[in-house]
């Protein structure tokens, strides 16, 4: 009896692992922007389509097991050794149709998310440009138009597309804000672009989703979605009140280790473009030595240990 229903027990166990495992938060299925919403629709479509396939397969499997099972009075049974061309054509065509049904919406979504998102009002707005630079193990964000720079957090205006220009100062990282859209890699010596948009105000968690060393779990950042007027006020206040970023401070940020949130009224883009100068961080570390000072003057902590309170924000946000 158990053997007959063994496949169903296996399916139930698989579903239990999915629902009780790491996917329990489901933030990917709670989109706060148009890019994430498109990807959510594709995920649900794919899951529903595959679930339908599983149901059909298991129903057919059950019918075949029951209808063609070995019976006591079937000693003279002789199976057809020649097969059926009709059935062979059917089970060849069906997988092709399945692949087409999954490929068309997938390819369409891939191309759609590479375009500038349309605002909730239906208007096409000029994207806000933010250069996102990954460093072991922190994120540095530059606003070239506003002339400001932040560490481990960003402010973005609600209902306006944002073009992230991704690169890395050292190891390959992956920029990911689950509630706003899927991840894209950031690599030294090159630049990739990612369009995201928030349709709601609030704070969304972002992170590096590509393992790149012992401090990987702490390479996180916050995305604060605010109204356009609040963003303009923050940018104006930051430009007038936050300290300027010096080259010495920026070079200290190249040292491997964690960092607290920081805000500056200038950017590092006038000194270095990591998309064109891939070995800048390596050369800087060699020049500064193994135990340089951090941007606020104290000795740099080991990457495994929490940083002191002095390594805090340079300006409130």
C-alpha positions in Angstrom: 0.0 0.0 0.0 2.8 2.5 1.0 4.7 1.9 -2.3 1.6 2.8 -4.3 1.4 6.3 -2.7 5.2 6.8 -2.2 5.3 9.5 -5.0 2.7 11.5 -3.3 4.5 11.4 0.1 7.6 12.6 -1.8 5.7 15.5 -3.3 4.3 16.4 0.1 7.7 16.4 1.7 9.1 18.6 -1.1 6.3 21.1 -0.6 6.9 21.1 3.2 10.5 21.9 2.7 9.6 24.8 0.4 7.0 26.3 2.7 8.8 25.8 6.0 12.3 26.7 4.7 14.1 29.9 3.9 11.3 31.1 1.6 9.0 31.8 4.5 9.2 35.6 4.3 8.1 35.8 0.7 9.3 39.4 0.3 10.0 38.5 -3.4 6.2 38.0 -3.8 5.4 41.3 -2.1 6.6 43.8 -4.8 6.8 47.5 -4.1 7.7 48.5 -7.6 6.9 47.8 -11.3 10.0 45.7 -11.9 9.5 43.5 -8.9 5.8 43.2 -9.9 6.7 41.9 -13.4 9.1 39.4 -11.9 6.5 38.3 -9.4 4.0 37.6 -12.1 6.6 35.5 -14.0 7.4 33.5 -10.9 3.8 32.8 -10.1 3.1 31.9 -13.8 6.1 29.5 -13.8 5.1 27.9 -10.5 1.5 27.5 -11.6 2.5 26.0 -14.9 4.9 23.6 -13.4 2.4 22.6 -10.7 -0.1 21.8 -13.4 2.5 19.6 -15.1 3.2 17.8 -11.9 -0.6 17.2 -11.3 -1.0 15.8 -14.8 2.1 13.6 -14.5 1.1 12.2 -11.1 -2.5 11.6 -12.3 -1.3 9.7 -15.3 1.3 7.8 -13.2 -1.5 6.7 -10.8 -3.8 5.6 -13.6 -1.0 3.6 -15.3 0.1 2.0 -12.0 -3.5 0.9 -11.1 -4.7 0.0 -14.6 -1.6 -1.9 -15.7 -0.4 -3.4 -12.4 0.6 -7.0 -12.2 -2.4 -9.3 -11.6 -2.6 -13.0 -10.5 -4.6 -14.0 -13.6 -2.3 -12.3 -16.1 0.2 -15.1 -16.7 -0.5 -15.2 -20.4 -0.1 -11.4 -20.8 2.2 -10.5 -23.7 3.0 -6.7 -23.9 3.1 -4.9 -27.3 6.8 -4.7 -28.2 6.4 -2.4 -31.2 5.2 0.7 -29.3 3.0 3.5 -30.7 4.1 6.2 -33.1 1.1 8.3 -32.1 2.1 8.3 -28.4 5.8 8.9 -29.2 4.8 12.0 -31.3 2.6 13.2 -28.4 5.2 12.9 -25.7 7.8 14.6 -28.0 5.6 17.5 -28.9 4.3 18.2 -25.4 7.7 19.1 -23.9 8.4 21.4 -26.9 5.1 23.2 -26.2 5.9 23.4 -22.5 9.3 25.0 -23.3 7.6 27.5 -25.6 5.0 28.4 -23.0 7.7 29.1 -20.4 10.1 30.8 -22.8 7.9 33.4 -24.3 6.9 35.2 -21.1 10.4 34.8 -19.6 12.1 36.4 -22.6 9.5 39.2 -22.7 10.0 39.9 -19.0 13.8 39.9 -19.4 13.7 42.5 -22.1 11.0 44.6 -20.3 13.0 45.0 -17.1 15.9 46.4 -19.1 13.8 49.4 -20.1 13.1 52.5 -18.0 10.0 51.7 -15.8 6.9 53.7 -16.4 5.6 55.6 -13.3 2.3 54.7 -11.6 0.7 57.8 -13.3 1.7 56.3 -16.7 4.3 59.0 -17.4 7.9 58.4 -18.5 10.1 60.2 -16.1 13.9 60.9 -16.3 15.7 58.2 -14.2 17.7 59.2 -11.2 21.3 58.0 -11.7 23.1 56.3 -8.8 26.5 54.7 -9.1 26.6 51.7 -6.8 30.1 50.4 -5.9 30.6 47.2 -4.0 33.6 46.9 -1.7 34.4 44.1 0.7 32.1 44.4 2.6 30.2 47.6 2.1 28.3 49.5 -0.5 29.2 53.0 -1.7 26.6 55.1 -3.5 27.3 58.1 -5.6 24.8 60.6 -6.9 26.6 62.3 -9.8 23.9 64.8 -10.6 23.4 65.9 -7.0 27.1 65.6 -6.1 26.7 63.6 -2.9 27.8 60.2 -1.7 26.5 57.7 0.9 27.7 54.5 2.4 25.4 51.6 3.1 22.1 53.5 2.5 20.4 55.4 -0.3 17.4 57.7 -0.6 15.3 57.5 -3.7 12.2 59.4 -4.8 8.9 57.4 -4.9 7.4 56.9 -8.3 10.5 57.8 -10.2 12.8 55.3 -12.0 16.3 54.8 -10.8 19.2 53.8 -13.0 21.8 52.0 -10.9 25.3 51.8 -12.5 26.9 48.9 -10.8 30.5 48.1 -10.4 32.9 46.7 -7.8 36.2 47.7 -6.3 37.3 44.2 -5.8 35.4 40.8 -5.7 32.2 40.2 -7.7 29.1 41.1 -5.8 25.4 41.1 -6.6 23.1 44.1 -6.0 19.7 43.0 -4.8 16.7 44.8 -3.3 14.1 41.9 -3.3 11.0 44.2 -2.9 12.0 46.3 -5.9 13.5 43.8 -8.3 15.9 41.0 -9.1 19.6 41.0 -8.6 22.3 42.0 -11.0 26.1 41.4 -10.7 28.6 44.2 -10.0 32.2 43.4 -11.2 35.5 45.3 -11.1 36.6 46.7 -14.5 33.1 46.9 -15.9 29.7 48.5 -15.4 26.3 47.0 -15.5 23.0 48.9 -15.4 19.8 48.0 -13.5 16.5 49.9 -13.5 14.4 49.9 -10.4 11.5 51.9 -9.1 9.6 52.2 -5.8 5.8 52.8 -6.0 5.5 53.1 -2.3 7.3 55.1 0.5 9.2 53.1 3.1 12.5 51.4 3.8 13.5 48.3 1.8 16.4 46.1 2.6 19.1 45.5 0.1 22.1 43.2 0.1 24.9 41.5 -1.8 23.5 38.1 -2.8 26.8 36.7 -4.1 29.1 35.1 -1.6 32.4 36.9 -1.7 34.1 36.3 1.7 33.7 36.1 5.4 32.0 39.5 5.7 29.5 38.7 3.0 26.5 38.4 5.4 27.0 42.0 6.6 27.2 43.6 3.2 23.8 45.1 3.4 22.2 48.5 2.8 18.9 50.3 3.3 16.8 51.9 0.5 14.6 54.7 1.8 11.8 55.6 -0.6 10.5 59.1 0.0 8.4 61.7 -1.8 10.1 63.8 -4.5 10.0 66.9 -2.3 11.5 65.1 0.7 14.3 63.7 -1.6 15.0 67.2 -3.0 15.2 68.6 0.6 17.5 65.8 1.7 19.8 66.3 -1.3 19.9 70.1 -0.7 20.6 69.7 3.0 23.3 67.1 2.4 25.0 69.2 -0.2 25.2 72.2 2.2 25.8 70.5 5.6 27.5 67.2 5.1 31.4 67.0 5.0 33.2 66.6 1.8 34.7 63.3 1.0 38.5 63.4 0.9 40.6 61.0 -1.2 42.2 59.9 2.1 38.8 59.0 3.6 37.8 57.2 0.4 41.0 55.2 0.3 40.4 54.0 3.8 37.0 52.7 2.7 38.9 50.4 0.2 40.2 48.4 3.2 38.4 45.1 3.7 35.9 45.4 6.6 32.5 46.6 7.5 31.4 50.3 7.7 28.6 52.2 9.3 26.3 54.5 7.4 28.0 57.7 6.2 27.1 60.8 4.1 29.3 63.1 2.1 28.7 66.3 0.0 31.0 65.2 -2.8 31.8 61.9 -4.6 34.8 59.7 -5.4 34.0 59.8 -9.1 36.5 62.7 -9.7 39.3 60.4 -8.6 38.5 57.0 -9.8 36.0 55.0 -11.9 36.2 51.4 -10.8 34.6 50.3 -14.0 37.8 51.5 -15.8 40.4 51.1 -13.1 39.8 47.6 -11.7 42.9 47.3 -9.5 42.5 50.6 -7.6 41.4 49.0 -4.4 44.2 46.4 -4.5 46.9 49.1 -5.1 45.4 51.3 -2.3 45.5 48.4 0.2 49.1 47.7 -0.7 50.0 51.3 -0.3 48.2 51.7 3.0 49.5 48.5 4.6 47.6 45.8 6.6 46.4 47.9 9.5 45.6 51.4 8.2 43.3 53.9 9.9 39.6 54.1 9.2 37.9 57.2 7.7 37.5 58.7 11.2 41.0 58.3 12.5 41.0 55.1 14.6 42.7 51.8 13.7 40.7 49.7 11.2 39.0 46.8 12.9 39.2 43.2 11.8 36.4 42.4 9.3 35.0 39.7 11.6 34.6 42.1 14.6 31.9 44.8 14.9 33.1 48.3 14.3 33.4 50.9 17.1 30.8 53.6 17.6 33.3 56.2 16.2 32.9 54.6 12.8 29.4 56.1 12.5 27.6 58.5 10.2 29.3 61.6 9.0 26.0 63.2 8.6 22.4 62.2 9.6 20.1 61.0 6.9 
